[in-house]
Amino acid sequence: MSTQAILDPRLGVKGGTRYRNPKTGKLVPDPKEVTFKCKYCGETKPLDDMRTLTRFFPPVVVCRECEKKMG
C-alpha cells in the first residue's frame, strides 16, 4: 500500500478536499490548503475551522470543536 494520502471523494468539504492517510486512517488536509495548529487539541486543521475567541485577553485561536468545548 502506498504511503501517500489517498483522495476519498466522500470526504469533500467546502473550500477544499480532505484525504485519508492509508497508514493511520486519519483525515489529512489537502497539501495545497492553508492550515493552522489548534493551541488546545494540538491537531492541524484547515483554516475554515479556525475560530478566534475574543472574550479572552489576549484573544485565543482555537478550532471549531475546541470552541464548542469551551462554551
N, CA, C, O and CB atoms as a CASP TS submission, in Angstrom:
PFRMAT TS
TARGET T0000
AUTHOR 0000-0000-0000
METHOD Language model
MODEL 1
PARENT N/A
ATOM      1  N   MET     1       0.836  -1.177   0.000  1.00  0.00           N
ATOM      2  CA  MET     1       0.000   0.000   0.000  1.00  0.00           C
ATOM      3  C   MET     1       0.879   1.238   0.000  1.00  0.00           C
ATOM      4  O   MET     1       1.925   1.261   0.649  1.00  0.00           O
ATOM      5  CB  MET     1      -0.950  -0.001   1.206  1.00  0.00           C
ATOM      6  N   SER     2       0.469   2.245  -0.709  1.00  0.00           N
ATOM      7  CA  SER     2       1.229   3.474  -0.842  1.00  0.00           C
ATOM      8  C   SER     2       1.226   4.265   0.462  1.00  0.00           C
ATOM      9  O   SER     2       0.269   4.200   1.234  1.00  0.00           O
ATOM     10  CB  SER     2       0.665   4.322  -1.975  1.00  0.00           C
ATOM     11  N   THR     3       2.292   5.003   0.702  1.00  0.00           N
ATOM     12  CA  THR     3       2.367   5.826   1.902  1.00  0.00           C
ATOM     13  C   THR     3       1.788   7.208   1.666  1.00  0.00           C
ATOM     14  O   THR     3       1.688   8.000   2.603  1.00  0.00           O
ATOM     15  CB  THR     3       3.802   5.942   2.374  1.00  0.00           C
ATOM     16  N   GLN     4       1.403   7.514   0.430  1.00  0.00           N
ATOM     17  CA  GLN     4       0.819   8.815   0.132  1.00  0.00           C
ATOM     18  C   GLN     4      -0.646   8.826   0.546  1.00  0.00           C
ATOM     19  O   GLN     4      -1.321   7.797   0.541  1.00  0.00           O
ATOM     20  CB  GLN     4       0.964   9.154  -1.369  1.00  0.00           C
ATOM     21  N   ALA     5      -1.116  10.014   0.902  1.00  0.00           N
ATOM     22  CA  ALA     5      -2.529  10.157   1.236  1.00  0.00           C
ATOM     23  C   ALA     5      -3.361   9.940  -0.017  1.00  0.00           C
ATOM     24  O   ALA     5      -2.998  10.387  -1.105  1.00  0.00           O
ATOM     25  CB  ALA     5      -2.818  11.549   1.854  1.00  0.00           C
ATOM     26  N   ILE     6      -4.479   9.249   0.151  1.00  0.00           N
ATOM     27  CA  ILE     6      -5.337   8.961  -0.995  1.00  0.00           C
ATOM     28  C   ILE     6      -6.610   9.792  -0.910  1.00  0.00           C
ATOM     29  O   ILE     6      -7.122  10.060   0.177  1.00  0.00           O
ATOM     30  CB  ILE     6      -5.677   7.455  -1.064  1.00  0.00           C
ATOM     31  N   LEU     7      -7.108  10.193  -2.065  1.00  0.00           N
ATOM     32  CA  LEU     7      -8.322  11.004  -2.127  1.00  0.00           C
ATOM     33  C   LEU     7      -9.526  10.128  -1.859  1.00  0.00           C
ATOM     34  O   LEU     7      -9.696   9.076  -2.475  1.00  0.00           O
ATOM     35  CB  LEU     7      -8.455  11.704  -3.496  1.00  0.00           C
ATOM     36  N   ASP     8     -10.354  10.567  -0.940  1.00  0.00           N
ATOM     37  CA  ASP     8     -11.614   9.893  -0.663  1.00  0.00           C
ATOM     38  C   ASP     8     -12.718  10.875  -1.042  1.00  0.00           C
ATOM     39  O   ASP     8     -12.956  11.823  -0.293  1.00  0.00           O
ATOM     40  CB  ASP     8     -11.724   9.436   0.854  1.00  0.00           C
ATOM     41  N   PRO     9     -13.409  10.690  -2.184  1.00  0.00           N
ATOM     42  CA  PRO     9     -14.385  11.678  -2.651  1.00  0.00           C
ATOM     43  C   PRO     9     -15.541  11.896  -1.692  1.00  0.00           C
ATOM     44  O   PRO     9     -16.204  12.931  -1.758  1.00  0.00           O
ATOM     45  CB  PRO     9     -14.925  11.261  -3.976  1.00  0.00           C
ATOM     46  N   ARG    10     -15.797  10.953  -0.809  1.00  0.00           N
ATOM     47  CA  ARG    10     -16.889  11.122   0.150  1.00  0.00           C
ATOM     48  C   ARG    10     -16.548  12.166   1.205  1.00  0.00           C
ATOM     49  O   ARG    10     -17.436  12.636   1.916  1.00  0.00           O
ATOM     50  CB  ARG    10     -17.214   9.792   0.822  1.00  0.00           C
ATOM     51  N   LEU    11     -15.273  12.537   1.316  1.00  0.00           N
ATOM     52  CA  LEU    11     -14.844  13.456   2.354  1.00  0.00           C
ATOM     53  C   LEU    11     -14.701  14.884   1.854  1.00  0.00           C
ATOM     54  O   LEU    11     -14.123  15.721   2.547  1.00  0.00           O
ATOM     55  CB  LEU    11     -13.547  12.994   2.934  1.00  0.00           C
ATOM     56  N   GLY    12     -15.211  15.178   0.674  1.00  0.00           N
ATOM     57  CA  GLY    12     -15.107  16.528   0.136  1.00  0.00           C
ATOM     58  C   GLY    12     -15.770  17.533   1.068  1.00  0.00           C
ATOM     59  O   GLY    12     -16.858  17.286   1.589  1.00  0.00           O
ATOM     60  N   VAL    13     -15.119  18.648   1.270  1.00  0.00           N
ATOM     61  CA  VAL    13     -15.657  19.688   2.144  1.00  0.00           C
ATOM     62  C   VAL    13     -15.627  21.018   1.419  1.00  0.00           C
ATOM     63  O   VAL    13     -14.884  21.190   0.453  1.00  0.00           O
ATOM     64  CB  VAL    13     -14.862  19.772   3.467  1.00  0.00           C
ATOM     65  N   LYS    14     -16.426  21.950   1.881  1.00  0.00           N
ATOM     66  CA  LYS    14     -16.466  23.269   1.279  1.00  0.00           C
ATOM     67  C   LYS    14     -15.102  23.935   1.420  1.00  0.00           C
ATOM     68  O   LYS    14     -14.536  23.980   2.512  1.00  0.00           O
ATOM     69  CB  LYS    14     -17.569  24.134   1.925  1.00  0.00           C
ATOM     70  N   GLY    15     -14.579  24.451   0.315  1.00  0.00           N
ATOM     71  CA  GLY    15     -13.328  25.178   0.355  1.00  0.00           C
ATOM     72  C   GLY    15     -12.087  24.308   0.271  1.00  0.00           C
ATOM     73  O   GLY    15     -10.974  24.825   0.374  1.00  0.00           O
ATOM     74  N   GLY    16     -12.241  23.012   0.088  1.00  0.00           N
ATOM     75  CA  GLY    16     -11.062  22.155  -0.001  1.00  0.00           C
ATOM     76  C   GLY    16     -11.439  20.698  -0.012  1.00  0.00           C
ATOM     77  O   GLY    16     -12.619  20.349   0.027  1.00  0.00           O
ATOM     78  N   THR    17     -10.456  19.866  -0.065  1.00  0.00           N
ATOM     79  CA  THR    17     -10.651  18.429  -0.080  1.00  0.00           C
ATOM     80  C   THR    17      -9.821  17.819   1.029  1.00  0.00           C
ATOM     81  O   THR    17      -8.721  18.287   1.325  1.00  0.00           O
ATOM     82  CB  THR    17     -10.276  17.825  -1.454  1.00  0.00           C
ATOM     83  N   ARG    18     -10.340  16.794   1.630  1.00  0.00           N
ATOM     84  CA  ARG    18      -9.586  16.089   2.661  1.00  0.00           C
ATOM     85  C   ARG    18      -9.175  14.733   2.123  1.00  0.00           C
ATOM     86  O   ARG    18      -9.871  14.134   1.303  1.00  0.00           O
ATOM     87  CB  ARG    18     -10.417  15.938   3.965  1.00  0.00           C
ATOM     88  N   TYR    19      -8.051  14.267   2.588  1.00  0.00           N
ATOM     89  CA  TYR    19      -7.520  12.978   2.185  1.00  0.00           C
ATOM     90  C   TYR    19      -7.455  12.072   3.396  1.00  0.00           C
ATOM     91  O   TYR    19      -7.362  12.543   4.530  1.00  0.00           O
ATOM     92  CB  TYR    19      -6.133  13.126   1.533  1.00  0.00           C
ATOM     93  N   ARG    20      -7.502  10.775   3.157  1.00  0.00           N
ATOM     94  CA  ARG    20      -7.369   9.810   4.234  1.00  0.00           C
ATOM     95  C   ARG    20      -5.990   9.176   4.145  1.00  0.00           C
ATOM     96  O   ARG    20      -5.623   8.605   3.118  1.00  0.00           O
ATOM     97  CB  ARG    20      -8.487   8.732   4.167  1.00  0.00           C
ATOM     98  N   ASN    21      -5.225   9.279   5.232  1.00  0.00           N
ATOM     99  CA  ASN    21      -3.901   8.680   5.292  1.00  0.00           C
ATOM    100  C   ASN    21      -4.056   7.167   5.375  1.00  0.00           C
ATOM    101  O   ASN    21      -4.692   6.672   6.306  1.00  0.00           O
ATOM    102  CB  ASN    21      -3.089   9.227   6.503  1.00  0.00           C
ATOM    103  N   PRO    22      -3.489   6.413   4.424  1.00  0.00           N
ATOM    104  CA  PRO    22      -3.690   4.966   4.420  1.00  0.00           C
ATOM    105  C   PRO    22      -3.074   4.246   5.619  1.00  0.00           C
ATOM    106  O   PRO    22      -3.553   3.177   5.996  1.00  0.00           O
ATOM    107  CB  PRO    22      -3.125   4.393   3.165  1.00  0.00           C
ATOM    108  N   LYS    23      -2.033   4.798   6.224  1.00  0.00           N
ATOM    109  CA  LYS    23      -1.406   4.141   7.376  1.00  0.00           C
ATOM    110  C   LYS    23      -2.223   4.326   8.651  1.00  0.00           C
ATOM    111  O   LYS    23      -2.463   3.367   9.385  1.00  0.00           O
ATOM    112  CB  LYS    23       0.003   4.683   7.587  1.00  0.00           C
ATOM    113  N   THR    24      -2.649   5.564   8.913  1.00  0.00           N
ATOM    114  CA  THR    24      -3.339   5.854  10.161  1.00  0.00           C
ATOM    115  C   THR    24      -4.853   5.863  10.023  1.00  0.00           C
ATOM    116  O   THR    24      -5.562   5.655  11.007  1.00  0.00           O
ATOM    117  CB  THR    24      -2.882   7.169  10.692  1.00  0.00           C
ATOM    118  N   GLY    25      -5.361   6.103   8.809  1.00  0.00           N
ATOM    119  CA  GLY    25      -6.797   6.191   8.598  1.00  0.00           C
ATOM    120  C   GLY    25      -7.372   7.541   8.983  1.00  0.00           C
ATOM    121  O   GLY    25      -8.582   7.746   8.890  1.00  0.00           O
ATOM    122  N   LYS    26      -6.511   8.478   9.420  1.00  0.00           N
ATOM    123  CA  LYS    26      -6.971   9.800   9.824  1.00  0.00           C
ATOM    124  C   LYS    26      -7.102  10.714   8.617  1.00  0.00           C
ATOM    125  O   LYS    26      -6.479  10.498   7.578  1.00  0.00           O
ATOM    126  CB  LYS    26      -6.016  10.410  10.848  1.00  0.00           C
ATOM    127  N   LEU    27      -7.930  11.743   8.781  1.00  0.00           N
ATOM    128  CA  LEU    27      -8.095  12.730   7.719  1.00  0.00           C
ATOM    129  C   LEU    27      -6.883  13.645   7.678  1.00  0.00           C
ATOM    130  O   LEU    27      -6.374  14.073   8.714  1.00  0.00           O
ATOM    131  CB  LEU    27      -9.386  13.550   7.924  1.00  0.00           C
ATOM    132  N   VAL    28      -6.434  13.934   6.481  1.00  0.00           N
ATOM    133  CA  VAL    28      -5.284  14.799   6.260  1.00  0.00           C
ATOM    134  C   VAL    28      -5.740  15.923   5.350  1.00  0.00           C
ATOM    135  O   VAL    28      -6.388  15.658   4.337  1.00  0.00           O
ATOM    136  CB  VAL    28      -4.071  14.013   5.642  1.00  0.00           C
ATOM    137  N   PRO    29      -5.422  17.185   5.679  1.00  0.00           N
ATOM    138  CA  PRO    29      -5.834  18.275   4.790  1.00  0.00           C
ATOM    139  C   PRO    29      -5.091  18.229   3.464  1.00  0.00           C
ATOM    140  O   PRO    29      -3.992  17.682   3.368  1.00  0.00           O
ATOM    141  CB  PRO    29      -5.604  19.622   5.463  1.00  0.00           C
ATOM    142  N   ASP    30      -5.704  18.807   2.454  1.00  0.00           N
ATOM    143  CA  ASP    30      -5.087  18.918   1.137  1.00  0.00           C
ATOM    144  C   ASP    30      -3.757  19.658   1.289  1.00  0.00           C
ATOM    145  O   ASP    30      -3.714  20.687   1.962  1.00  0.00           O
ATOM    146  CB  ASP    30      -6.032  19.656   0.128  1.00  0.00           C
ATOM    147  N   PRO    31      -2.666  19.163   0.681  1.00  0.00           N
ATOM    148  CA  PRO    31      -1.367  19.820   0.825  1.00  0.00           C
ATOM    149  C   PRO    31      -1.358  21.264   0.335  1.00  0.00           C
ATOM    150  O   PRO    31      -0.527  22.056   0.780  1.00  0.00           O
ATOM    151  CB  PRO    31      -0.325  19.040   0.081  1.00  0.00           C
ATOM    152  N   LYS    32      -2.257  21.619  -0.564  1.00  0.00           N
ATOM    153  CA  LYS    32      -2.323  22.978  -1.081  1.00  0.00           C
ATOM    154  C   LYS    32      -3.180  23.875  -0.191  1.00  0.00           C
ATOM    155  O   LYS    32      -3.213  25.091  -0.384  1.00  0.00           O
ATOM    156  CB  LYS    32      -2.872  22.972  -2.499  1.00  0.00           C
ATOM    157  N   GLU    33      -3.860  23.291   0.765  1.00  0.00           N
ATOM    158  CA  GLU    33      -4.775  24.021   1.622  1.00  0.00           C
ATOM    159  C   GLU    33      -4.018  24.674   2.790  1.00  0.00           C
ATOM    160  O   GLU    33      -3.088  24.086   3.341  1.00  0.00           O
ATOM    161  CB  GLU    33      -5.874  23.082   2.147  1.00  0.00           C
ATOM    162  N   VAL    34      -4.425  25.887   3.155  1.00  0.00           N
ATOM    163  CA  VAL    34      -3.803  26.585   4.281  1.00  0.00           C
ATOM    164  C   VAL    34      -4.348  25.993   5.573  1.00  0.00           C
ATOM    165  O   VAL    34      -5.559  25.828   5.724  1.00  0.00           O
ATOM    166  CB  VAL    34      -4.069  28.126   4.214  1.00  0.00           C
ATOM    167  N   THR    35      -3.458  25.676   6.499  1.00  0.00           N
ATOM    168  CA  THR    35      -3.865  25.057   7.755  1.00  0.00           C
ATOM    169  C   THR    35      -3.307  25.832   8.943  1.00  0.00           C
ATOM    170  O   THR    35      -2.458  26.710   8.785  1.00  0.00           O
ATOM    171  CB  THR    35      -3.403  23.596   7.808  1.00  0.00           C
ATOM    172  N   PHE    36      -3.793  25.497  10.126  1.00  0.00           N
ATOM    173  CA  PHE    36      -3.267  26.050  11.369  1.00  0.00           C
ATOM    174  C   PHE    36      -3.277  24.942  12.405  1.00  0.00           C
ATOM    175  O   PHE    36      -3.951  23.927  12.229  1.00  0.00           O
ATOM    176  CB  PHE    36      -4.098  27.287  11.851  1.00  0.00           C
ATOM    177  N   LYS    37      -2.533  25.134  13.482  1.00  0.00           N
ATOM    178  CA  LYS    37      -2.479  24.138  14.545  1.00  0.00           C
ATOM    179  C   LYS    37      -3.228  24.684  15.750  1.00  0.00           C
ATOM    180  O   LYS    37      -2.908  25.763  16.249  1.00  0.00           O
ATOM    181  CB  LYS    37      -1.004  23.779  14.915  1.00  0.00           C
ATOM    182  N   CYS    38      -4.223  23.944  16.215  1.00  0.00           N
ATOM    183  CA  CYS    38      -5.030  24.361  17.357  1.00  0.00           C
ATOM    184  C   CYS    38      -4.171  24.345  18.618  1.00  0.00           C
ATOM    185  O   CYS    38      -3.432  23.391  18.864  1.00  0.00           O
ATOM    186  CB  CYS    38      -6.271  23.441  17.526  1.00  0.00           C
ATOM    187  N   LYS    39      -4.272  25.398  19.405  1.00  0.00           N
ATOM    188  CA  LYS    39      -3.470  25.530  20.613  1.00  0.00           C
ATOM    189  C   LYS    39      -3.867  24.502  21.677  1.00  0.00           C
ATOM    190  O   LYS    39      -3.022  24.085  22.469  1.00  0.00           O
ATOM    191  CB  LYS    39      -3.605  26.936  21.173  1.00  0.00           C
ATOM    192  N   TYR    40      -5.128  24.091  21.707  1.00  0.00           N
ATOM    193  CA  TYR    40      -5.599  23.223  22.780  1.00  0.00           C
ATOM    194  C   TYR    40      -5.563  21.738  22.456  1.00  0.00           C
ATOM    195  O   TYR    40      -5.100  20.945  23.276  1.00  0.00           O
ATOM    196  CB  TYR    40      -6.979  23.601  23.140  1.00  0.00           C
ATOM    197  N   CYS    41      -6.042  21.341  21.281  1.00  0.00           N
ATOM    198  CA  CYS    41      -6.038  19.900  20.960  1.00  0.00           C
ATOM    199  C   CYS    41      -4.759  19.490  20.236  1.00  0.00           C
ATOM    200  O   CYS    41      -4.428  18.305  20.191  1.00  0.00           O
ATOM    201  CB  CYS    41      -7.260  19.540  20.097  1.00  0.00           C
ATOM    202  N   GLY    42      -4.033  20.464  19.664  1.00  0.00           N
ATOM    203  CA  GLY    42      -2.763  20.169  19.006  1.00  0.00           C
ATOM    204  C   GLY    42      -2.893  19.597  17.611  1.00  0.00           C
ATOM    205  O   GLY    42      -1.885  19.224  17.011  1.00  0.00           O
ATOM    206  N   GLU    43      -4.105  19.515  17.072  1.00  0.00           N
ATOM    207  CA  GLU    43      -4.314  18.960  15.734  1.00  0.00           C
ATOM    208  C   GLU    43      -4.169  20.043  14.675  1.00  0.00           C
ATOM    209  O   GLU    43      -4.460  21.213  14.924  1.00  0.00           O
ATOM    210  CB  GLU    43      -5.698  18.300  15.632  1.00  0.00           C
ATOM    211  N   THR    44      -3.716  19.641  13.491  1.00  0.00           N
ATOM    212  CA  THR    44      -3.636  20.553  12.358  1.00  0.00           C
ATOM    213  C   THR    44      -4.977  20.529  11.645  1.00  0.00           C
ATOM    214  O   THR    44      -5.459  19.470  11.243  1.00  0.00           O
ATOM    215  CB  THR    44      -2.469  20.166  11.388  1.00  0.00           C
ATOM    216  N   LYS    45      -5.577  21.703  11.490  1.00  0.00           N
ATOM    217  CA  LYS    45      -6.918  21.815  10.922  1.00  0.00           C
ATOM    218  C   LYS    45      -6.901  22.797   9.757  1.00  0.00           C
ATOM    219  O   LYS    45      -6.012  23.645   9.679  1.00  0.00           O
ATOM    220  CB  LYS    45      -7.939  22.264  11.999  1.00  0.00           C
ATOM    221  N   PRO    46      -7.885  22.693   8.835  1.00  0.00           N
ATOM    222  CA  PRO    46      -7.986  23.685   7.755  1.00  0.00           C
ATOM    223  C   PRO    46      -8.380  25.043   8.324  1.00  0.00           C
ATOM    224  O   PRO    46      -8.984  25.133   9.392  1.00  0.00           O
ATOM    225  CB  PRO    46      -9.014  23.233   6.685  1.00  0.00           C
ATOM    226  N   LEU    47      -8.034  26.076   7.609  1.00  0.00           N
ATOM    227  CA  LEU    47      -8.286  27.439   8.071  1.00  0.00           C
ATOM    228  C   LEU    47      -9.776  27.716   8.265  1.00  0.00           C
ATOM    229  O   LEU    47     -10.136  28.588   9.057  1.00  0.00           O
ATOM    230  CB  LEU    47      -7.703  28.437   7.086  1.00  0.00           C
ATOM    231  N   ASP    48     -10.644  26.997   7.564  1.00  0.00           N
ATOM    232  CA  ASP    48     -12.092  27.174   7.723  1.00  0.00           C
ATOM    233  C   ASP    48     -12.565  26.812   9.127  1.00  0.00           C
ATOM    234  O   ASP    48     -13.597  27.314   9.573  1.00  0.00           O
ATOM    235  CB  ASP    48     -12.838  26.329   6.700  1.00  0.00           C
ATOM    236  N   ASP    49     -11.827  25.949   9.834  1.00  0.00           N
ATOM    237  CA  ASP    49     -12.205  25.528  11.181  1.00  0.00           C
ATOM    238  C   ASP    49     -11.670  26.457  12.268  1.00  0.00           C
ATOM    239  O   ASP    49     -11.958  26.241  13.445  1.00  0.00           O
ATOM    240  CB  ASP    49     -11.713  24.127  11.432  1.00  0.00           C
ATOM    241  N   MET    50     -10.900  27.482  11.908  1.00  0.00           N
ATOM    242  CA  MET    50     -10.290  28.371  12.898  1.00  0.00           C
ATOM    243  C   MET    50     -11.319  29.335  13.474  1.00  0.00           C
ATOM    244  O   MET    50     -12.111  29.927  12.741  1.00  0.00           O
ATOM    245  CB  MET    50      -9.129  29.152  12.273  1.00  0.00           C
ATOM    246  N   ARG    51     -11.297  29.483  14.794  1.00  0.00           N
ATOM    247  CA  ARG    51     -12.171  30.417  15.492  1.00  0.00           C
ATOM    248  C   ARG    51     -11.316  31.264  16.426  1.00  0.00           C
ATOM    249  O   ARG    51     -10.361  30.770  17.026  1.00  0.00           O
ATOM    250  CB  ARG    51     -13.294  29.666  16.281  1.00  0.00           C
ATOM    251  N   THR    52     -11.666  32.549  16.546  1.00  0.00           N
ATOM    252  CA  THR    52     -10.974  33.454  17.457  1.00  0.00           C
ATOM    253  C   THR    52     -11.911  33.778  18.610  1.00  0.00           C
ATOM    254  O   THR    52     -13.002  34.309  18.401  1.00  0.00           O
ATOM    255  CB  THR    52     -10.511  34.756  16.726  1.00  0.00           C
ATOM    256  N   LEU    53     -11.488  33.461  19.819  1.00  0.00           N
ATOM    257  CA  LEU    53     -12.298  33.733  20.995  1.00  0.00           C
ATOM    258  C   LEU    53     -11.870  35.078  21.571  1.00  0.00           C
ATOM    259  O   LEU    53     -10.832  35.186  22.223  1.00  0.00           O
ATOM    260  CB  LEU    53     -12.158  32.595  22.054  1.00  0.00           C
ATOM    261  N   THR    54     -12.680  36.098  21.322  1.00  0.00           N
ATOM    262  CA  THR    54     -12.331  37.452  21.749  1.00  0.00           C
ATOM    263  C   THR    54     -12.757  37.738  23.180  1.00  0.00           C
ATOM    264  O   THR    54     -12.445  38.804  23.711  1.00  0.00           O
ATOM    265  CB  THR    54     -12.961  38.464  20.824  1.00  0.00           C
ATOM    266  N   ARG    55     -13.462  36.808  23.817  1.00  0.00           N
ATOM    267  CA  ARG    55     -13.856  37.031  25.212  1.00  0.00           C
ATOM    268  C   ARG    55     -12.677  36.855  26.168  1.00  0.00           C
ATOM    269  O   ARG    55     -12.775  37.188  27.349  1.00  0.00           O
ATOM    270  CB  ARG    55     -14.986  36.076  25.599  1.00  0.00           C
ATOM    271  N   PHE    56     -11.552  36.325  25.648  1.00  0.00           N
ATOM    272  CA  PHE    56     -10.320  36.203  26.427  1.00  0.00           C
ATOM    273  C   PHE    56      -9.350  37.296  26.001  1.00  0.00           C
ATOM    274  O   PHE    56      -9.411  37.781  24.872  1.00  0.00           O
ATOM    275  CB  PHE    56      -9.678  34.798  26.247  1.00  0.00           C
ATOM    276  N   PHE    57      -8.447  37.685  26.914  1.00  0.00           N
ATOM    277  CA  PHE    57      -7.408  38.641  26.552  1.00  0.00           C
ATOM    278  C   PHE    57      -6.072  38.035  26.917  1.00  0.00           C
ATOM    279  O   PHE    57      -5.863  37.663  28.071  1.00  0.00           O
ATOM    280  CB  PHE    57      -7.615  40.014  27.261  1.00  0.00           C
ATOM    281  N   PRO    58      -5.170  37.927  25.973  1.00  0.00           N
ATOM    282  CA  PRO    58      -5.306  38.211  24.551  1.00  0.00           C
ATOM    283  C   PRO    58      -6.234  37.186  23.888  1.00  0.00           C
ATOM    284  O   PRO    58      -6.433  36.094  24.420  1.00  0.00           O
ATOM    285  CB  PRO    58      -3.922  38.211  23.868  1.00  0.00           C
ATOM    286  N   PRO    59      -6.800  37.537  22.725  1.00  0.00           N
ATOM    287  CA  PRO    59      -7.707  36.607  22.037  1.00  0.00           C
ATOM    288  C   PRO    59      -7.040  35.252  21.778  1.00  0.00           C
ATOM    289  O   PRO    59      -5.845  35.175  21.492  1.00  0.00           O
ATOM    290  CB  PRO    59      -8.180  37.216  20.708  1.00  0.00           C
ATOM    291  N   VAL    60      -7.837  34.193  21.885  1.00  0.00           N
ATOM    292  CA  VAL    60      -7.345  32.826  21.734  1.00  0.00           C
ATOM    293  C   VAL    60      -7.824  32.273  20.404  1.00  0.00           C
ATOM    294  O   VAL    60      -8.992  32.433  20.050  1.00  0.00           O
ATOM    295  CB  VAL    60      -7.817  31.925  22.907  1.00  0.00           C
ATOM    296  N   VAL    61      -6.928  31.618  19.658  1.00  0.00           N
ATOM    297  CA  VAL    61      -7.280  30.995  18.383  1.00  0.00           C
ATOM    298  C   VAL    61      -7.386  29.491  18.604  1.00  0.00           C
ATOM    299  O   VAL    61      -6.416  28.846  19.003  1.00  0.00           O
ATOM    300  CB  VAL    61      -6.226  31.329  17.268  1.00  0.00           C
ATOM    301  N   VAL    62      -8.580  28.932  18.341  1.00  0.00           N
ATOM    302  CA  VAL    62      -8.830  27.504  18.538  1.00  0.00           C
ATOM    303  C   VAL    62      -9.606  26.948  17.347  1.00  0.00           C
ATOM    304  O   VAL    62     -10.055  27.708  16.490  1.00  0.00           O
ATOM    305  CB  VAL    62      -9.605  27.255  19.858  1.00  0.00           C
ATOM    306  N   CYS    63      -9.766  25.637  17.291  1.00  0.00           N
ATOM    307  CA  CYS    63     -10.557  25.013  16.227  1.00  0.00           C
ATOM    308  C   CYS    63     -12.036  25.013  16.633  1.00  0.00           C
ATOM    309  O   CYS    63     -12.379  25.337  17.770  1.00  0.00           O
ATOM    310  CB  CYS    63     -10.059  23.554  15.940  1.00  0.00           C
ATOM    311  N   ARG    64     -12.884  24.652  15.703  1.00  0.00           N
ATOM    312  CA  ARG    64     -14.332  24.663  15.911  1.00  0.00           C
ATOM    313  C   ARG    64     -14.744  23.740  17.065  1.00  0.00           C
ATOM    314  O   ARG    64     -15.600  24.107  17.870  1.00  0.00           O
ATOM    315  CB  ARG    64     -15.051  24.244  14.622  1.00  0.00           C
ATOM    316  N   GLU    65     -14.145  22.547  17.154  1.00  0.00           N
ATOM    317  CA  GLU    65     -14.506  21.594  18.206  1.00  0.00           C
ATOM    318  C   GLU    65     -14.123  22.109  19.584  1.00  0.00           C
ATOM    319  O   GLU    65     -14.890  21.967  20.536  1.00  0.00           O
ATOM    320  CB  GLU    65     -13.838  20.249  17.953  1.00  0.00           C
ATOM    321  N   CYS    66     -12.933  22.710  19.697  1.00  0.00           N
ATOM    322  CA  CYS    66     -12.493  23.242  20.986  1.00  0.00           C
ATOM    323  C   CYS    66     -13.338  24.450  21.399  1.00  0.00           C
ATOM    324  O   CYS    66     -13.566  24.669  22.588  1.00  0.00           O
ATOM    325  CB  CYS    66     -11.006  23.633  20.924  1.00  0.00           C
ATOM    326  N   GLU    67     -13.802  25.231  20.425  1.00  0.00           N
ATOM    327  CA  GLU    67     -14.681  26.367  20.733  1.00  0.00           C
ATOM    328  C   GLU    67     -15.969  25.857  21.379  1.00  0.00           C
ATOM    329  O   GLU    67     -16.463  26.457  22.333  1.00  0.00           O
ATOM    330  CB  GLU    67     -15.003  27.187  19.445  1.00  0.00           C
ATOM    331  N   LYS    68     -16.512  24.753  20.862  1.00  0.00           N
ATOM    332  CA  LYS    68     -17.740  24.187  21.417  1.00  0.00           C
ATOM    333  C   LYS    68     -17.497  23.680  22.840  1.00  0.00           C
ATOM    334  O   LYS    68     -18.351  23.832  23.714  1.00  0.00           O
ATOM    335  CB  LYS    68     -18.263  23.042  20.520  1.00  0.00           C
ATOM    336  N   LYS    69     -16.320  23.074  23.065  1.00  0.00           N
ATOM    337  CA  LYS    69     -15.988  22.544  24.396  1.00  0.00           C
ATOM    338  C   LYS    69     -15.829  23.662  25.421  1.00  0.00           C
ATOM    339  O   LYS    69     -16.178  23.492  26.590  1.00  0.00           O
ATOM    340  CB  LYS    69     -14.703  21.714  24.332  1.00  0.00           C
ATOM    341  N   MET    70     -15.296  24.814  24.978  1.00  0.00           N
ATOM    342  CA  MET    70     -15.045  25.921  25.895  1.00  0.00           C
ATOM    343  C   MET    70     -16.315  26.702  26.230  1.00  0.00           C
ATOM    344  O   MET    70     -16.335  27.496  27.170  1.00  0.00           O
ATOM    345  CB  MET    70     -14.014  26.855  25.301  1.00  0.00           C
ATOM    346  N   GLY    71     -17.368  26.471  25.455  1.00  0.00           N
ATOM    347  CA  GLY    71     -18.663  27.088  25.717  1.00  0.00           C
ATOM    348  C   GLY    71     -18.738  28.452  25.305  1.00  0.00           C
ATOM    349  O   GLY    71     -19.777  29.091  25.470  1.00  0.00           O
TER
END
